[in-house]
């Protein structure tokens, strides 16, 4: 597993925090996960595209959906 550290902005309080996304080096596809904000504790839905173990795109939205 490779660690892809990414910085995101909370959908709710707009605080910035780091995520450590662990992806397999041979994985390609889309991943959807929920991460709680480290400041306000609200759920953030993280959708990211992976190709060959590298995170190419990352979107943050409301995790309460």
C-alpha positions as CSV (number, residue, x, y, z in Angstrom):
1,X,0.0,0.0,0.0
2,X,1.2,3.5,-0.9
3,X,0.3,6.5,1.2
4,X,-1.0,9.5,-0.6
5,X,-1.1,12.4,1.8
6,X,-3.7,15.0,0.6
7,X,-4.9,18.2,2.1
8,X,-8.6,18.9,2.0
9,X,-10.9,21.7,3.1
10,X,-13.9,20.7,5.2
11,X,-17.2,21.0,3.4
12,X,-18.8,22.5,6.6
13,X,-16.3,24.7,8.5
14,X,-13.8,25.2,5.7
15,X,-10.9,24.2,7.9
16,X,-8.0,22.5,6.1
17,X,-6.7,19.2,7.3
18,X,-4.6,16.3,6.0
19,X,-5.8,12.8,4.9
20,X,-3.6,9.8,4.4
21,X,-5.2,7.8,1.6
22,X,-3.7,4.3,1.4
23,X,-4.1,2.8,-2.0
24,X,-2.5,-0.3,-3.6
25,X,0.1,0.5,-6.2
26,X,-1.7,-1.7,-8.8
27,X,-5.2,-0.3,-8.1
28,X,-7.0,1.9,-10.6
29,X,-10.6,3.1,-10.1
30,X,-12.8,5.3,-8.0
31,X,-13.0,5.3,-4.2
32,X,-15.6,6.8,-1.9
33,X,-15.0,7.3,1.8
34,X,-16.3,9.3,4.7
35,X,-13.8,11.3,6.9
36,X,-14.8,13.3,9.9
37,X,-13.4,16.8,10.1
38,X,-10.7,17.1,12.7
39,X,-12.0,20.5,13.8
40,X,-15.9,20.3,13.6
41,X,-16.3,16.5,13.5
42,X,-18.8,16.7,10.6
43,X,-18.6,14.0,8.0
44,X,-17.0,14.8,4.6
45,X,-17.6,12.5,1.6
46,X,-14.3,12.1,-0.2
47,X,-14.4,10.7,-3.8
48,X,-11.1,10.2,-5.5
49,X,-9.9,8.7,-8.7
50,X,-6.8,6.4,-8.6
51,X,-4.7,5.2,-11.5
52,X,-1.7,2.9,-10.8
53,X,-1.7,3.8,-7.1
54,X,-1.6,7.5,-7.7
55,X,-4.5,9.8,-6.6
56,X,-5.5,11.8,-9.7
57,X,-8.6,13.7,-8.6
58,X,-10.2,14.4,-5.3
59,X,-13.7,15.8,-4.5
60,X,-15.1,16.8,-1.1
61,X,-18.9,17.0,-0.4
62,X,-21.4,16.6,2.3
63,X,-21.1,13.2,4.1
64,X,-24.6,13.4,5.4
65,X,-26.1,12.6,2.0
